[in-house]
Amino acid sequence: MPLGDKMASGTKRVLVTGGAGYIGSHTVVELIHAGYEAVVVDNLYNASAESLKRVGQITGKPDKIVFKEVDLLDLDALEQVFKEYTFTCCIHFAGLKAVGESVKIPLKYHHNNLTGTINLLSLLQRYNCKNIVFSSSATVYGLAKTMPVKEDAPLGTTNPYGNTKLFIEEILKDVHKSDNSWNAVVLRYFNPVGAHPSGLIGEDPSGIPNNLMPYIAQVAVGRLPELSVFGNDYETHDGTGVRDYIHVVDLAKGHVAALNKMEKSPTGWVAVNLGTGKGYSVLDMVNAFNKASGKPIPYKIVPRREGDVAVLYADPSFAQEFLGWKAELGIDEMCRDTWKWQSMNPQGYRTK
């Protein structure tokens, strides 16, 4: 395997759990561009090893990426990775992430997401790698009342998936309190969309997509007949829900900014919003995708979903102040890059 078991002087090697997934694979691209090496651990439950082959194509440095097919619940297999490689930091993406599914099978979500994280943290501690960037979510703000949402807003969730994110934030806080040599940067994502501009990697959900943009893209490419819009009677400019959509490449760069911050000075435990600070409605996204793809997106209005709020968007000012990061790509790039990915890969990574 490339990279070897010992780190050469000056080498920066990152353990990336869930790194073959949507946000993980885009982050590995940005890590390699920034001079890091990546060891990716992924059980491929909702991901494809093909994504990492394509990351190698995009970066031109496939030798800087190692892939290990390991489940975080398998403590022995995970420890073998720590025995083989030394890490300066961990970026933790791995976890089940479908809100609706989490309501139906909460025990599976809690076991997978929490036990997997505890296994990971116990090994990071044992092998003295006490720097972690955690993939959290704006779901921890629950039914937020005040916009834009700042990091000090009240926390509370509406589903088991959100609970696991919030619980992991608390676990990381407790770990840091017990040993202040730990650094934990908790990144609360808003709504990641888009794809790498090459069209080689993008969002490839298994089954029916849970999120708006891959659903729209699959309608445009003919895999799904029409989009269901959940409610058009919200107090918004067109009655549909408004969210803060962020391009996945901007999001990936936020993780690199977090690593750079940790290298310069201790961060302790800190939560940071990653969003654009702008809200777009469902129909805004549909119209922008019509324009990007040149295809009309048929849709129907259906009843609201329980637990959905009318409007949710970030105050991203702390990310700029603390990490020196801000989102640079807008709705047109989000739709253009999603369409390039989906039209080049109509069946996702299974496209021949």
N, C-alpha and C positions, 0 to 999 in steps of 0.2 A: 504493500500500500504506500502511496505517496505520503509526504510530510514526516514520516519516521516517528519513533516513539519519544524522542527527546527534542526539546525545542532548541534551535540554534539561537545564539545571542541576538536579541532584537526582534525575534519572531513574535508575532501577535496571533495566537490561535484561539478561536472562539468555538465553543460547543453550541450548536444550534439545534434545539429540540423542535421537532415538527418542521424542519427546514426544507422538506420536499413539498410542503403545502403552498397555498396561494401567497400569503404574505411572507412566509419563510423563504421561498425560492427567490422572490424579488429582493429580500434583504441579503441573501447570500451574494447576489450580483453586486450589491453596493458594498458589501464587506470586502469582496475581492478587489473591486475598483479602488477601495481605500487602503489596500495593502495588507489586509488580514488573510489568514488561512482559516478554513471552516471545516469542522467535523460535524456532519449532519447525522442526527439520530432521529429516525422516523419509523413508525410501524406500518406506514402506507395505508392506514385505514381509510383516509379520505384524501389521499395524495398519490402521486405517481413518481417513480424513480426517473422516469423520462424527463421530468422537469429539471432535475439536476444535471442530466446530460446536456440539456439545452442551456443551462446556466454556464456550463463549460464552454459551449459554443459562443455565447454572448461575450464572455469575459476573455476568451482566448487562453484561459489558464485552468484547464481541467485538473491539472496536477495540484492545484491549491484547494481542492474540494475532496473530502473523503466522505463516503456514505456508509452508514451502518444501519441495517434494518433491525431495529431494537425497539421494544415496547417499554415505556418507563415503568410499567407494572412488573416487569421482569428484572428484579434488582440484581441478580447475578450477571445477567447479560449486560446490563447497564454498567456494572462495576468493571467488566472486562474492558469497556471503552476507556474508563478512567485509568486502568492499569496500563493501557497501550499508549495513551496520549496525555500530555500536560496542557492545561488550558489557562489562559489569562482571564477569561470571562465566559459567562453563559448567557445566551439569549433563549428565553423559554416561551416557545409558541405552542408546544404540543398540548392537545386537549380536544375533547368533543365540544362542538360549538353551535348546534342547532337549537334555537330557543324552543320551538314547538315540540321537538323530540324530547327535550329535557323535562318538559312538563309530564310527558307520558312515562318516561323511564328515569326518574330522578336518582334512584340508587346507583344506576350505571354511571350517570354523570358525576355524582359525588365521589364514587369509588375511583373512576378513571382520572378525573382532574385533580382531586385532592391527594389520593394515595400516590399517583404518579409524581406529583410535585414534591411530596414529602420524601419519596425515594431519591429524587434528584437532589434535593437540598441536603439530605444526609450524606450523599457522596461528595457534593461540592465541599461540604464542611470537612469530611474525612480527608479529602485530597487537597485541602487548603486553596480552593478557588472560591473566594468569598465576594465575587462581583457578579451580579445578575441583573439583566434587563428583562422585565416581565411584560408579556403581552396581555394587558388588561383591556377594559372596554368601557365605553360610555354607559353601558347597561348598569353600571354601579350607581349611577345617578337616579335610577328608577324613574318615577313620574315627576321629573324636575319641573318646578314651577317658574323659576326665574331664568330668563335668557339674556345674554349668553351664559353658558354654564362655566363657572370657575372651579378650580380644583378644591376649593374649600366649601363647595355646595354640600348640603346634606346628602348622605349616602343611603341607599335603600334600593332593593331590587324587586322585580315582579315575576321572576321565574328561576328555576333551579340552575340554569346555565349562568345567569347573572350572579346567583348566590356563590357559585364556585369561584368566580372571578373575585368577588368581594372577600370571600374567606381566604383565598390565596394572598391577597393584599395584606390581610391581617396576620397571616402566618409569617410573611416576610417582615412585617413590622415587629412581631414578637422575636424573630430570629435576630434582627438588628438590635433590639433592646437588650437581648441577652449577651450580645457580643458586638460591640460597635465597630469592629473591623470589617463587618459586612457592609457592602454597598448594594442597595436595591433601588433601581430606577423603574417605577411602575408607569408604563405608558398606556394611557386611557384613549383608545382609538374611538373615533366617531364612525363614519361609514366608508370603509375602504372600497374603492372601485377602480376600474381601469386595468391596464396590463402594460407589460414592458413594450416600448415603442417598436421593438423589432418584430413583435407579433409571435415570438417564439414561446413565451411563457405568459400565463394568464390564469384566470379563475376557472376551475374545472370541477364543479361540485358533482358528487355522485348522486344520482337520482334527480328528482325535481329540485331546482334551486330554491333555497330559502330566502335569498336576498334579491333585491330589485334588479340590479344591473345584469347579472348573469341570466335572469329570467327574460328581461327585455332582449338581450343578445340572442338567446335561444329562440325566441319568437321571430326575430329578424332573420335568423338563418334557417327557419322552417322546422326546428325540432319541436317547438311547442306552438299550439294554435293561436293563443291570445294571452294577454296579460290580465290578471285580476287586480284591480285597484281597490284597496281596502278602505272604503269610505270617501265621500266627496262633500261631507258636511262639516268639516273642521273649520275653525275660525282662521283660515289662511287665505291668501290672495286668490286661489282657485278651488278651495275646499278640500284639497288633498294634503296629506301629511308632509311636513317640511323637515328635512334632515341635512346634516353637514356631511357632504360627500367629499372624501379626500382621495387623491390619486395614490395608488399603491406605491409608486416610485417615490413620491414625497414621503410617504409613511416609512418606507424602507430606509430612506436617508435619515429619518428621525432616530432610528436605532443606532446608526453609525455615530450620530451626534451624541447620543447617550454614552456610547463606549468612549468617545473622545473626552467627554466630560469626566468620566470616571478615571481615565488615565492621568488627567491633570491634577485632580484633587478629590478627596473623599466626598461622596454625595450623601452618605447615610441612606435612610429610606426617604424617597421623595416620589410624589405622584405628579405626572405631567400630561396635560391634554394634548393629543395630536389631532388637530382639525384645521379647517380653513377659516372658521369664524363667519362663514356665509351659509345660509340655508337655501336649499332648492326643493321645490315640491316634486311629488311623483310625476305630475304632468309636465313640469319643467324638464325633468330627465327624459321623459318619453319624447318630447318635442326636440330636445337636443340630439337624441339618438336617431330620430327620423332624419334630421339634417346630416348627421355624420355618416349614416349608412345609405341614405337615399332610398330607404324603404319605410313605408307606413307601418306603424306598430299597432295592430288591432288590440283594443282593450275593452274590458267591461267593468262597470262599477259594482262592487259587492259590499256587503256590510263590513263595518269596522271590525278590526281584530281587538279582542280584549287585551288591555294593557298597553295599547299604542297611545302615545301622546301626540298632540297636534303638531308641536314644534320642538325640535331639539337641535341646538347648534352650540359649538364650543366658543369659549373665550380662549384663544391660543396664545395670548400675550406672554404667559409664563414660559412657554416653550422657547419663544424667541429670547427672552431675558436669561433663562437658565441654561438652555442648550445651544443658543445661537442658531436656532432652526425655525424656518417658517415654510409653509406650503407655497409652492410656486406655480403649480399647474391648475388650470381651471376646468370648467365643465366641458368645454370643447375638446380639450386634450383627453379628458376622462372617456368621453364617448368615442372619439376617434380611435384611441388605443384599444378600447374594449372591442370595437368593431373589427379592427385589424386582426386581433387575436382570434375572435370567433369566426371570422370569414376564412382565415387561413387554417383554422382547426375546428371545422364544424362539429366534430365529435370529440373535441377536447384533445387530450393526449392519446386517445385511442384512434385519432384520425390517421389513416394510412397515407 
